[in-house]
């Protein structure tokens, strides 16, 4: 049965690729709405070069762990294979903290992450693999040892140095000019593709918009986002409440799911972040199996309008409530089944403009059971989210699906054809996300029959070969005994 389901999935997903004549990379172009983002900290990803391990202590959760630019290069295929197109790597400036936020100097790359040449190699490798690189630029709360703290002409920039943090007056025009100059010069020198701004509290919206405009003049594309709520002209809209609503909808089954029907083309879609508790933490509190919860949540986000954003370690159900717990060193002994699922559904999103930005029609939404239609002039999909504790069924009329069509389930289901009254009955097991592609009715699935016939024939041949080898081995044993 597993072989049959695998063959069905391969055939149906292949049919999707045939009907979408363009390539994934052609579609994931210079619009952030065509992208999906994988977020990590350099220090916590992979330690490839021991030569830059100056202050590493893996036993201290607040110390550097040794991750570096070359480590990201070494493990980049892991991210690429899952289908993510942007790697967000946190701050890369000279720093006193593993997360890069205790900045010391904006003119230097952190030596424990690697050299400037290695940073440039990381950017080039990302581009060679047809992906993009995003860095984080914090606006405030640097190390009290930041270079500006010791400069006499900058003392009126500083509002506090309490608790080892340098806090700046972001309304000061000289501070704004210095921050703008620092990041624009850095972006001009290094050819990365996006900036995540952070520590925005106190920053005037006009100043943020000026900076965004200046960065976008450096190169195209240059994506600018923030995981903080703001009125500034960021490329996508972040909402902490939306993140919480997604988390709460999927941490268990049968929970309210109104958030699924309320997303917009310009929304950032996520279930946790590097500054929040891990999604796994919340699903574990519910005594649920985190990989299944993650699969359902990520599967949903990758079929909705908006920009998916996934925190590193989600693919291994990384846990944690506070940074010391949730910023673990990445373990690459991953759950292959979950990885393959993310890869498959992300590939569908990458190859279909309809999934990324087509029209959305909500057909049903009731406590975890959600059905919606994604459509364009070129193609139509029916997405069924069964995030409930029971098998669910829905009958869709020909007014919704079309006359004499086929619904091809790309993951869990076979082909669904109209019943005698012209309706389409979809039956989905619990905790499943299914993507149905609507196609013209073709009668018998010849490709499927041929593939199944070949698979059964090969299996029979395998059994015959094993039987013959066993028989020959017994003959050889008998001859040896006779001697």
C-alpha positions in Angstrom: 0.0 0.0 0.0 2.8 2.4 0.8 4.3 1.7 -2.7 1.0 2.4 -4.3 0.5 5.7 -2.5 4.0 6.7 -3.3 3.5 6.0 -7.0 0.2 7.9 -7.0 1.8 10.9 -5.4 4.7 10.9 -7.9 2.4 10.6 -10.9 0.0 13.3 -9.8 2.6 15.8 -8.7 4.4 15.1 -12.1 1.1 15.9 -13.8 1.1 19.3 -12.0 4.6 20.0 -13.2 3.6 19.1 -16.8 0.6 21.5 -16.7 2.7 24.3 -15.4 5.2 24.8 -18.2 7.5 27.2 -16.4 10.2 26.3 -14.0 10.3 27.0 -10.2 13.2 29.4 -10.5 11.6 31.3 -13.3 8.6 32.0 -11.0 10.5 32.7 -7.7 11.7 36.0 -9.2 11.9 39.5 -7.9 8.8 39.6 -5.8 8.8 38.6 -2.2 5.4 37.1 -2.8 7.1 34.4 -4.8 9.5 33.5 -2.0 9.5 31.4 1.1 11.9 32.3 4.0 14.0 30.0 6.3 15.3 31.9 9.4 18.4 31.0 11.4 21.2 32.3 13.5 24.7 31.8 12.0 26.2 30.6 15.3 23.5 28.0 15.9 23.4 26.4 12.5 26.6 24.4 11.7 30.3 24.7 12.8 32.4 23.9 9.8 35.6 25.9 10.5 37.3 25.4 13.9 39.8 28.1 13.1 37.3 30.8 14.0 36.1 29.2 17.3 37.6 31.9 19.6 35.2 31.9 22.5 33.1 28.8 21.9 31.6 26.9 24.8 28.8 24.5 23.7 28.0 23.7 27.3 27.0 27.4 28.0 23.7 28.1 26.2 24.4 31.8 26.1 27.9 31.5 24.7 29.0 31.1 21.1 28.6 27.5 19.7 30.8 27.8 16.7 28.4 28.1 13.7 29.9 30.0 10.8 29.4 31.2 7.2 31.1 28.1 5.8 28.8 25.9 7.9 25.7 27.5 6.2 27.4 26.8 2.8 28.0 23.2 3.7 24.4 22.7 4.8 22.7 24.9 2.3 21.3 22.1 0.2 19.3 21.0 3.3 17.4 24.4 3.0 17.3 24.4 -0.8 15.9 20.8 -0.9 13.0 21.8 1.3 12.1 24.5 -1.3 12.9 27.7 0.6 14.2 30.5 -1.5 15.4 33.0 1.0 17.9 32.3 3.9 17.6 34.9 6.7 20.8 34.6 8.9 20.4 37.2 11.6 23.0 40.1 12.2 26.5 39.4 10.9 28.3 42.5 12.4 31.0 42.3 15.0 29.2 41.3 18.2 29.5 40.1 21.8 26.5 37.7 21.6 25.8 34.5 19.6 22.6 36.0 18.1 24.6 39.0 16.8 22.5 41.6 18.4 25.1 42.9 20.9 26.7 44.8 18.1 30.2 46.3 18.5 30.9 47.7 15.1 28.8 47.9 11.9 32.0 48.2 9.8 33.2 44.7 10.6 31.9 41.2 10.1 31.9 39.0 13.2 35.2 37.0 13.2 33.6 34.0 14.9 31.2 33.7 12.0 34.1 34.0 9.5 36.0 36.5 7.3 34.5 39.0 5.0 35.7 36.8 2.1 33.8 33.9 3.6 30.7 36.1 3.9 31.0 37.0 0.2 31.4 33.3 -0.6 28.2 32.6 1.3 26.4 35.3 -0.7 27.8 33.9 -4.0 26.9 30.3 -3.2 23.4 31.3 -2.3 23.0 33.0 -5.7 24.7 30.1 -7.5 22.0 27.9 -6.0 19.3 30.3 -7.2 18.4 31.5 -3.7 18.6 34.8 -1.9 20.3 35.9 1.4 18.8 38.2 4.0 20.6 39.7 7.0 19.2 41.4 10.1 20.0 45.0 11.1 19.1 45.9 14.7 18.3 49.5 15.2 19.1 49.7 18.9 20.2 48.0 22.2 23.7 47.2 21.1 26.6 46.3 23.3 27.7 49.0 25.8 31.1 48.5 24.2 29.9 49.6 20.8 32.3 51.8 18.9 30.0 54.8 19.1 29.9 54.6 23.0 33.5 55.8 23.2 33.3 58.7 20.6 33.0 62.1 22.3 30.8 63.6 19.6 28.2 60.9 19.9 27.5 61.1 23.6 24.2 63.0 23.1 23.0 60.1 20.9 22.9 57.7 23.9 20.0 57.5 26.2 21.2 54.6 28.4 24.0 52.1 28.9 22.1 50.1 31.6 22.5 46.3 31.8 25.4 46.3 29.3 23.2 47.7 26.5 23.7 50.8 24.5 20.4 52.5 23.8 20.2 55.2 21.2 17.7 58.1 20.7 16.2 57.0 17.4 14.5 60.4 17.0 17.8 62.1 16.9 18.5 63.0 13.3 22.3 62.4 13.6 21.5 58.9 14.9 19.2 58.3 12.0 21.8 59.5 9.5 24.5 57.2 11.1 22.2 54.1 11.0 21.2 54.8 7.4 24.8 55.3 6.3 25.9 52.1 8.1 23.4 49.8 6.6 23.5 51.3 3.1 27.3 51.1 3.0 27.2 47.5 4.1 24.5 46.7 1.5 26.6 48.4 -1.2 29.7 46.4 -0.3 28.1 43.0 0.1 25.6 41.9 -2.5 22.9 40.3 -0.3 19.2 40.5 -1.2 17.3 41.6 1.8 17.3 43.2 5.3 15.3 42.3 8.3 15.1 45.4 10.5 14.7 44.8 14.3 14.6 46.8 17.6 12.4 49.4 16.0 10.8 50.8 19.1 11.1 54.6 19.0 12.0 54.8 15.3 9.8 57.3 13.5 7.9 55.9 10.5 9.2 58.6 8.2 12.7 57.6 9.0 12.0 53.9 8.4 10.5 54.7 5.0 13.5 56.8 4.1 15.8 53.9 5.0 13.7 51.4 3.1 13.8 53.6 0.0 17.5 54.1 0.3 18.1 50.3 0.6 15.9 49.6 -2.4 18.0 52.0 -4.5 21.1 49.9 -3.8 19.9 46.9 -5.9 16.8 45.1 -7.1 15.5 43.0 -5.6 16.2 44.2 -2.0 13.5 42.9 0.3 12.9 44.8 3.5 10.9 43.1 6.3 10.5 43.4 10.1 9.1 40.9 12.6 7.7 43.9 14.6 4.5 45.7 13.9 5.0 49.0 12.1 3.3 51.5 9.9 6.3 51.7 7.6 6.3 50.5 4.0 7.8 47.0 4.6 7.4 44.5 1.8 5.1 42.2 3.9 2.9 42.8 6.9 3.9 41.2 10.2 1.3 40.6 12.9 2.2 39.0 16.3 -1.5 38.2 16.8 -1.7 36.4 13.4 1.3 34.3 14.4 -0.3 33.4 17.7 -3.6 32.6 16.0 -1.8 30.2 13.6 0.1 28.6 16.5 -3.1 28.2 18.5 -5.1 26.8 15.6 -2.6 24.0 14.9 -1.1 23.2 18.3 -4.0 20.7 18.7 -7.0 19.5 16.7 -10.5 20.8 16.6 -9.5 24.4 17.6 -10.9 27.6 16.1 -9.4 28.2 12.7 -10.7 31.6 11.6 -7.1 32.8 11.0 -6.8 30.4 8.0 -9.5 32.3 6.1 -8.3 35.8 7.0 -4.8 35.8 5.4 -3.9 38.3 2.8 -1.5 38.2 -0.2 0.8 40.6 1.7 0.9 38.8 5.0 3.8 37.1 6.6 2.7 33.5 7.6 4.4 31.9 10.5 3.9 29.7 13.6 6.8 30.9 15.7 10.0 33.0 15.4 13.5 33.2 16.9 12.2 35.5 19.6 9.1 33.5 20.6 8.5 30.1 22.2 8.8 27.2 19.7 5.6 25.9 18.2 6.7 22.4 19.4 6.6 23.8 23.0 2.9 24.6 22.7 1.9 21.4 20.9 3.8 19.4 23.5 1.8 21.2 26.3 -1.3 19.9 24.5 0.1 16.3 24.6 0.1 16.2 20.8 2.7 14.7 18.5 4.7 17.7 17.3 5.8 16.4 13.8 2.2 15.8 12.8 1.2 19.3 14.1 4.1 20.9 12.2 3.2 19.0 9.0 -0.4 20.2 9.1 0.5 23.8 10.0 3.3 24.2 7.4 1.2 22.4 4.8 -1.6 25.0 5.3 0.7 28.0 5.2 2.3 26.9 2.0 -1.1 26.8 0.3 -2.4 30.1 1.5 -1.9 33.6 0.0 1.0 35.3 1.8 4.7 34.7 2.4 5.7 31.6 4.4 8.4 32.1 7.1 9.8 29.1 8.9 12.3 29.1 11.8 15.3 26.8 11.6 14.8 23.5 13.5 11.1 23.4 12.8 11.8 20.4 10.5 13.1 18.5 13.5 10.5 19.7 15.9 13.0 21.8 17.9 11.6 22.7 21.3 12.1 25.5 23.7 10.3 28.2 25.7 13.2 30.7 26.2 16.2 31.5 24.0 18.5 29.3 26.0 16.3 26.4 25.1 15.0 27.3 21.7 18.2 28.5 20.1 19.7 25.0 20.0 22.5 23.9 17.7 20.9 22.5 14.6 20.7 18.7 14.5 20.8 17.4 11.0 19.5 13.9 11.8 16.2 15.1 10.6 12.7 13.5 10.2 13.0 12.5 6.5 9.2 12.1 6.2 8.6 15.6 7.4 11.4 17.0 5.2 10.0 15.3 2.1 6.5 16.6 2.8 7.8 20.2 3.2 9.8 19.7 0.0 6.8 18.4 -2.0 4.3 21.0 -1.0 6.8 23.8 -1.3 7.6 22.6 -4.9 3.9 22.8 -5.7 3.8 26.4 -4.4 7.0 27.3 -6.3 5.6 26.0 -9.6 2.1 27.4 -9.3 1.4 31.1 -9.5 -2.1 30.2 -8.5 -1.1 28.8 -5.2 1.1 31.8 -4.5 -1.1 34.7 -5.6 -4.3 33.4 -7.2 -7.8 34.1 -6.0 -9.0 32.4 -2.8 -12.6 31.4 -2.1 -13.3 30.0 1.4 -15.8 27.1 1.1 -15.8 25.9 4.7 -14.2 26.8 8.0 -15.2 25.1 11.2 -12.9 24.3 14.1 -10.0 23.0 12.1 -11.9 21.7 9.1 -11.2 24.2 6.3 -11.8 23.9 2.6 -10.9 26.7 0.1 -10.5 27.1 -3.6 -7.4 28.7 -5.2 -7.9 29.6 -8.8 -6.7 31.7 -11.7 -7.4 31.8 -15.4 -4.8 28.9 -15.9 -5.6 26.4 -13.1 -7.7 25.6 -10.1 -7.0 23.8 -6.8 -9.2 22.7 -3.9 -7.3 22.7 -0.6 -8.7 20.6 2.2 -7.3 21.1 5.8 -8.6 18.4 8.1 -7.1 19.6 11.4 -9.7 17.7 13.4 -9.8 14.4 15.3 -12.1 12.6 12.9 -12.3 11.8 9.2 -14.2 14.6 7.3 -16.3 14.7 4.2 -17.5 17.4 1.9 -19.6 17.3 -1.3 -18.7 20.1 -3.7 -21.1 21.0 -6.5 -20.2 21.4 -10.2 -20.8 25.1 -9.7 -17.6 25.2 -7.6 -15.5 22.6 -9.3 -16.8 22.7 -12.9 -18.7 20.3 -15.1 -17.2 16.8 -15.8 -13.8 17.5 -14.1 -11.4 15.4 -12.1 -9.9 16.2 -8.7 -6.4 14.8 -8.4 -5.2 14.5 -4.8 -1.5 15.2 -4.8 -0.7 13.6 -1.5 -3.1 11.3 0.3 -6.0 10.7 -2.1 -6.8 9.1 -5.4 -8.6 10.8 -8.3 -12.1 12.0 -7.5 -14.7 12.1 -10.3 -18.3 13.4 -10.2 -21.1 11.2 -8.8 -24.4 10.7 -10.7 -25.7 14.0 -9.5 -22.6 15.9 -10.7 -21.1 16.6 -7.2 -17.6 15.7 -6.0 -17.3 13.9 -2.7 -14.0 14.5 -0.8 -13.2 12.3 2.2 -10.1 13.2 4.1 -8.5 11.5 7.1 -7.8 13.3 10.3 -4.8 15.7 10.6 -4.2 15.8 6.8 -3.7 18.6 4.3 -4.7 17.6 0.8 -4.2 19.5 -2.4 -6.6 18.6 -5.2 -5.7 19.8 -8.7 -8.8 20.3 -10.9 -8.3 18.9 -14.3 -10.3 17.8 -17.3 -11.8 14.4 -17.0 -9.6 11.9 -18.8 -11.2 8.5 -18.0 -8.8 5.7 -17.1 -5.5 6.9 -15.7 -3.3 5.1 -18.2 -0.1 6.3 -16.7 -1.1 5.1 -13.3 -2.1 1.7 -14.6 1.1 1.3 -16.5 3.2 2.4 -13.5 1.4 0.0 -11.2 1.8 -2.8 -13.7 5.5 -2.2 -14.0 5.9 -2.0 -10.3 4.1 -5.3 -9.7 6.0 -7.0 -12.6 9.3 -5.8 -11.1 8.2 -7.1 -7.7 7.4 -10.5 -9.2 10.8 -10.6 -11.0 12.4 -9.8 -7.7 10.7 -12.7 -5.9 11.6 -15.1 -8.7 15.3 -14.0 -8.5 15.3 -14.4 -4.8 13.7 -17.9 -5.1 16.2 -19.0 -7.7 19.1 -17.8 -5.7 17.8 -19.6 -2.6 17.3 -22.8 -4.5 20.8 -22.6 -6.0 22.2 -22.0 -2.5 20.5 -25.1 -1.1 21.9 -27.2 -4.0 25.4 -25.9 -3.3 24.9 -26.8 0.4 23.7 -30.3 -0.5 26.8 -30.8 -2.7 29.1 -29.7 0.1 27.4 -32.1 2.5 27.7 -35.0 0.0 31.4 -34.5 -0.2 
